[in-house]
């Protein structure tokens, strides 16, 4: 339940302000504030005023100029002060009242990102943070225990000066594997990796300067920053530039799910995003693929040499069979002696320096034996709005796109998803 306010203004048709009817003046003023408010003007057929004057009535009058007027404005509670302050000077004759309104839904069918939502409404407040001198082992521990993939770095005044991502730990601090995989191993192995990071500080690897967004900015503006700067998260700052929250892509996606109509219940209505119509419009066809009989040893080399986290498995006719992620490989060989040493030779896998005791084991398995075949897919002609809801509801990072024959056509990423929600929607029948 969201907290809104209803502002009711009871005035009359003869009230003007600066050369225009007060109804026009108030509606225009609310519009110009660019807040999530809706206004409605209703003219009555009969009424009376404090003076005792009665206007309108059951009889037919030639002309009635002084009918009662009610102007109703519905606005989020956080915007109440801005609205009341803006309209106060306009009301020279009438009564103004305010009451609470519990809102269960506020939808803007013309946009995937609701136009009325501000960053402060959906950000994660009081996020974990580190200082420039924080040792990297402490940074890694925070990320191991956090759902976030990055941490803001703040100065003594709590102002963001940089951001550390999980990728920064791998590529700049030479952490031997990504956090998601490291968390799968026992405490002794994890401790050894963290100990190797202890000598470095956050300032040595952070991405700087920090790309931030103001807490009072519209979410749509924040998404544009994410897309333009190619970042997955934004530190949120107040008017003084101090850190007050974090806005991630998932925060945006959850907002889309919560506030926009689900097209699957819209009786066939399609809602195109800009000029994008189907899954094929936002997919990438650059995904790396392997055959089902490809040795796992070769799959590992492909993942390591191309610095990727997954490959697609296709049959010889190009039909999609499944995905192999690096975590699938760790799961398949978690009990095999030497797998830890093999995996930690570089960021992911290293084609050289293979332990001989492990070599035969890797060659004995094929891609079809370790792949995950329980993968959600979409058709290339599926409407883009349905694809968006599917990815968000299932928390899917990569979504394979197939044609009518089941042949692999491409992959949709969260980055492509984020780009797709930046445009306005135009509802059509």
C-alpha positions in Angstrom: 0.0 0.0 0.0 1.4 3.4 -1.0 0.6 6.6 0.9 -1.0 9.3 -1.2 -3.0 12.5 -0.4 -6.1 13.9 -1.9 -6.3 17.7 -2.1 -9.9 19.0 -2.6 -10.5 22.6 -3.5 -14.1 23.9 -3.3 -14.5 27.2 -5.2 -16.7 28.6 -7.9 -16.8 29.3 -11.6 -16.4 33.1 -11.2 -13.0 32.8 -9.5 -10.2 33.9 -11.8 -6.4 34.2 -11.3 -4.2 36.4 -13.5 -6.6 36.6 -16.4 -7.7 32.9 -16.5 -10.2 30.7 -14.7 -8.8 29.4 -11.4 -9.5 25.8 -12.7 -7.2 26.3 -15.7 -4.5 28.0 -13.5 -4.5 25.2 -10.9 -4.4 22.4 -13.5 -1.6 24.1 -15.4 0.4 24.7 -12.2 0.1 21.0 -11.2 1.2 20.0 -14.7 4.2 22.2 -14.6 5.4 20.8 -11.3 6.1 17.5 -13.2 5.1 15.4 -10.2 3.1 12.1 -10.1 -0.2 14.0 -9.6 -3.5 13.7 -11.3 -6.1 16.5 -11.2 -9.8 16.6 -12.0 -12.2 19.5 -12.3 -16.0 18.9 -11.6 -18.6 21.6 -12.0 -21.7 21.3 -9.9 -25.3 21.9 -11.0 -26.5 23.4 -7.7 -24.9 24.8 -4.5 -24.7 27.5 -1.9 -22.0 29.7 -0.5 -21.1 31.3 2.9 -22.9 34.4 1.8 -26.2 32.6 1.6 -26.2 32.8 -2.2 -27.8 29.7 -3.9 -26.8 28.9 -7.4 -28.3 26.5 -9.9 -31.2 24.3 -9.0 -34.0 22.4 -10.5 -35.4 25.2 -12.7 -34.0 26.0 -16.0 -32.0 29.3 -15.9 -31.0 31.2 -19.0 -27.3 31.6 -17.9 -25.6 30.4 -14.7 -22.2 31.9 -14.2 -21.5 31.1 -10.6 -21.9 27.3 -10.3 -19.8 25.5 -7.6 -16.5 23.9 -8.8 -14.5 21.1 -7.1 -10.9 20.6 -8.1 -9.4 17.3 -6.9 -5.7 16.5 -6.9 -4.3 13.1 -6.1 -0.6 13.2 -5.3 2.0 11.0 -3.5 2.5 12.0 0.1 6.1 13.0 -0.4 5.0 15.6 -3.0 2.2 17.1 -0.9 4.2 20.1 0.3 5.4 21.0 -3.2 1.8 20.9 -4.6 0.1 22.8 -1.8 2.8 25.5 -1.8 2.5 25.9 -5.6 -1.3 26.3 -5.6 -1.7 28.3 -2.4 -1.4 31.7 -4.0 -3.9 30.8 -6.7 -6.7 30.0 -4.3 -8.2 33.4 -3.5 -11.8 32.2 -2.9 -12.6 28.7 -1.6 -12.0 25.9 0.8 -8.9 23.6 0.6 -8.9 20.2 2.4 -6.5 17.3 2.5 -7.2 13.6 3.3 -5.3 10.3 3.2 -5.6 7.9 0.3 -4.2 4.3 0.4 -3.1 3.5 -3.2 -2.6 -0.1 -4.2 -1.6 0.6 -7.8 -0.5 3.6 -9.8 0.1 2.7 -13.4 1.2 4.7 -16.4 0.2 2.6 -19.5 2.4 4.8 -21.7 5.7 3.8 -20.2 7.5 0.7 -18.9 9.2 2.8 -16.3 6.5 4.6 -14.5 6.9 8.3 -15.0 6.0 9.2 -11.4 8.6 7.1 -9.7 11.7 8.9 -8.3 15.0 7.2 -7.4 14.4 7.6 -3.6 11.2 5.6 -4.0 12.9 2.4 -5.2 16.6 2.6 -4.2 18.1 0.4 -1.5 18.8 2.8 1.4 21.8 2.7 3.7 23.9 0.4 1.5 27.1 -1.3 2.4 30.2 0.9 1.7 33.9 1.0 2.1 36.6 3.7 2.3 39.6 4.2 0.0 41.9 2.6 2.6 39.7 -0.5 3.2 41.7 -3.7 2.5 40.5 -5.7 -0.4 40.0 -8.8 1.6 37.4 -6.9 3.6 35.8 -5.7 0.3 35.6 -9.3 -0.9 34.0 -10.5 2.3 31.3 -7.8 2.1 30.6 -8.9 -1.5 30.5 -12.6 -0.5 27.8 -11.8 2.0 25.9 -9.3 -0.2 23.4 -9.8 -3.1 25.0 -6.7 -4.7 27.8 -7.1 -7.3 29.5 -3.8 -6.3 30.2 -1.5 -3.4 30.5 2.3 -3.3 33.7 3.8 -2.0 33.2 7.0 0.1 35.4 9.7 1.5 35.4 11.0 5.1 32.3 13.1 4.3 30.5 10.1 3.0 30.6 11.3 -0.5 31.1 8.6 -3.2 34.6 8.8 -4.8 34.5 5.4 -6.7 32.9 2.0 -7.0 34.3 -1.5 -6.7 32.7 -4.3 -8.7 33.3 -8.0 -8.6 35.0 -7.6 -12.0 37.5 -5.1 -10.5 38.5 -7.7 -8.0 39.2 -10.2 -10.8 40.8 -7.9 -13.4 42.6 -5.4 -11.2 43.3 -7.3 -8.0 44.0 -10.7 -9.7 41.4 -12.6 -7.6 41.6 -16.1 -9.2 37.8 -16.6 -9.6 34.6 -14.6 -9.4 32.8 -14.2 -6.1 29.9 -16.4 -7.1 32.2 -19.4 -7.6 34.4 -18.6 -4.6 31.4 -18.8 -2.3 31.0 -22.5 -3.3 34.2 -23.6 -1.7 35.0 -24.3 1.9 36.3 -21.8 4.4 40.0 -22.8 4.1 40.2 -22.3 0.4 38.2 -19.0 0.5 40.4 -17.7 3.3 43.5 -18.4 1.3 42.2 -16.3 -1.6 41.1 -13.5 0.7 44.5 -13.5 2.4 46.1 -12.8 -1.0 44.0 -9.6 -1.3 44.8 -8.2 2.1 47.8 -6.2 1.0 45.9 -4.0 -1.4 43.5 -1.2 -0.8 40.2 -0.2 -2.3 41.6 3.0 -3.8 44.0 0.9 -5.9 41.3 -0.9 -7.9 38.2 1.2 -7.7 36.6 2.6 -10.8 36.6 6.4 -10.5 35.1 8.9 -10.5 31.9 7.4 -9.2 28.9 7.9 -11.5 26.1 9.0 -9.1 22.4 10.1 -9.3 20.5 12.4 -7.1 17.8 10.9 -4.9 15.1 13.2 -6.2 15.7 12.4 -9.9 13.2 10.4 -11.9 14.0 6.7 -12.3 13.7 7.2 -16.1 16.6 9.7 -15.9 18.7 7.3 -13.8 18.2 4.5 -16.3 19.4 6.7 -19.1 22.6 7.4 -17.0 23.1 3.6 -16.6 22.8 3.0 -20.3 25.0 5.9 -21.3 27.7 5.2 -18.8 27.4 1.4 -19.1 27.1 0.7 -15.4 24.9 -1.8 -13.5 24.4 0.3 -10.4 24.4 3.9 -9.3 25.3 5.3 -5.9 22.4 7.6 -4.8 23.3 11.0 -3.2 21.4 13.6 -1.4 21.5 17.4 -2.0 24.9 17.6 -0.2 26.4 14.8 -2.3 26.4 12.3 0.5 25.6 8.6 -0.1 22.0 7.7 0.8 21.4 4.6 -1.3 22.1 2.3 -4.2 20.0 2.0 -7.4 20.6 -1.3 -9.3 19.2 -2.7 -12.5 17.2 -5.1 -10.5 15.6 -2.3 -8.6 14.5 -0.9 -11.9 13.3 -4.3 -13.2 11.2 -4.9 -10.0 9.6 -1.5 -10.5 8.6 -2.4 -14.0 7.1 -5.7 -12.9 5.2 -4.0 -10.0 3.8 -1.0 -11.7 3.3 -1.8 -15.3 0.4 -4.0 -16.7 1.3 -7.6 -17.5 0.7 -7.9 -21.3 -0.2 -11.5 -21.0 -3.4 -10.5 -19.3 -4.2 -7.7 -21.8 -6.3 -9.8 -24.2 -3.9 -9.6 -27.1 -2.9 -6.0 -26.8 0.7 -5.4 -27.8 2.8 -2.6 -26.4 5.8 -1.9 -28.6 8.9 -0.2 -27.0 9.9 2.6 -29.3 10.4 0.8 -32.6 11.2 -2.6 -31.0 8.5 -5.2 -31.5 9.9 -8.7 -30.8 12.7 -10.6 -29.0 14.8 -10.5 -32.2 15.0 -6.7 -32.0 17.0 -6.7 -28.8 18.9 -10.0 -29.0 22.6 -10.4 -29.7 23.8 -13.1 -32.0 27.4 -13.1 -30.8 27.0 -15.9 -28.2 29.6 -18.7 -28.4 28.3 -22.2 -29.1 29.6 -25.7 -28.8 28.4 -29.1 -30.0 27.1 -31.7 -27.6 30.1 -34.0 -28.0 32.6 -31.3 -27.4 35.0 -32.5 -24.6 34.6 -30.6 -21.3 38.3 -29.8 -21.4 37.7 -27.8 -24.6 34.7 -26.1 -23.2 36.8 -24.9 -20.2 39.4 -23.6 -22.6 36.7 -21.7 -24.6 35.3 -20.1 -21.5 38.8 -19.1 -20.2 40.2 -17.8 -23.5 37.0 -15.8 -24.3 36.6 -14.5 -20.7 32.9 -15.5 -20.6 30.7 -17.3 -18.1 28.6 -19.5 -20.3 28.3 -21.2 -23.7 25.3 -22.5 -25.6 25.1 -26.2 -26.7 23.6 -26.7 -30.1 23.2 -29.9 -32.2 24.6 -30.0 -35.8 21.4 -28.5 -37.2 21.6 -25.5 -34.9 18.9 -26.6 -32.5 19.3 -25.4 -28.9 20.0 -28.1 -26.3 21.2 -26.3 -23.2 23.7 -24.0 -21.5 26.9 -24.6 -19.8 27.9 -22.0 -17.2 31.2 -22.0 -15.2 29.2 -22.9 -12.1 27.9 -26.0 -13.9 31.5 -27.1 -14.5 32.5 -26.5 -10.9 29.4 -28.6 -9.8 30.3 -31.4 -12.2 33.9 -31.7 -11.0 33.7 -30.4 -7.4 34.9 -33.7 -6.0 37.7 -34.3 -8.5 41.2 -33.8 -7.0 43.1 -30.9 -8.6 40.0 -29.0 -9.8 40.7 -26.1 -7.4 44.3 -25.7 -8.6 43.2 -25.9 -12.2 40.5 -23.3 -11.8 42.6 -20.8 -9.9 45.4 -20.6 -12.5 43.8 -17.5 -13.9 40.6 -15.5 -13.7 38.6 -18.5 -14.9 40.4 -21.3 -16.7 43.9 -21.6 -18.2 44.5 -23.8 -21.2 48.1 -24.5 -20.1 49.4 -25.9 -16.9 46.7 -28.6 -16.6 47.3 -31.1 -13.8 47.9 -34.4 -15.5 45.8 -36.3 -12.8 42.8 -34.2 -13.9 43.4 -34.2 -17.6 41.8 -37.6 -18.4 38.8 -36.8 -16.2 38.1 -33.7 -18.1 38.4 -35.4 -21.5 36.1 -38.2 -20.5 33.1 -35.8 -20.2 31.3 -34.0 -23.0 29.2 -30.9 -23.1 26.0 -32.8 -23.2 26.8 -34.5 -19.9 27.4 -31.3 -17.9 25.0 -28.8 -19.6 21.9 -27.5 -18.0 19.0 -28.5 -20.3 16.3 -27.0 -18.1 16.6 -23.5 -19.6 13.8 -21.0 -20.2 13.7 -19.8 -23.9 11.6 -17.5 -26.0 10.7 -17.4 -29.7 12.3 -14.8 -31.9 8.8 -13.4 -32.7 7.6 -13.2 -29.1 6.4 -9.7 -28.3 9.0 -7.7 -26.4 6.7 -6.8 -23.6 6.2 -10.5 -22.8 9.9 -11.1 -22.9 10.5 -8.3 -20.4 8.1 -9.7 -17.9 9.5 -13.3 -18.3 13.1 -12.2 -17.7 12.1 -10.1 -14.6 9.8 -12.7 -13.0 12.3 -15.5 -13.4 15.3 -13.4 -12.6 17.0 -14.5 -15.8 20.3 -12.9 -16.7 20.6 -14.5 -20.2 17.6 -15.6 -22.3 18.1 -17.8 -25.4 16.1 -16.9 -28.4 14.9 -19.6 -30.8 13.1 -19.8 -34.1 9.9 -21.8 -34.7 12.1 -24.9 -35.4 14.0 -24.6 -32.1 17.1 -23.3 -33.7 19.2 -20.9 -31.7 19.1 -17.3 -33.0 20.7 -15.2 -30.2 20.7 -14.2 -26.6 19.0 -11.4 -24.7 21.0 -9.9 -21.8 20.0 -7.7 -18.8 21.9 -4.9 -20.5 19.7 -5.2 -23.6 16.7 -5.4 -21.3 17.7 -2.2 -19.5 18.1 -0.5 -22.9 14.7 -1.6 -24.0 12.9 -0.1 -21.0 14.3 3.4 -21.6 11.8 4.2 -24.4 8.2 5.2 -24.1 5.5 2.8 -24.8 2.6 3.4 -27.1 -0.4 1.1 -26.5 -2.1 -0.2 -29.6 -4.9 -2.6 -30.2 
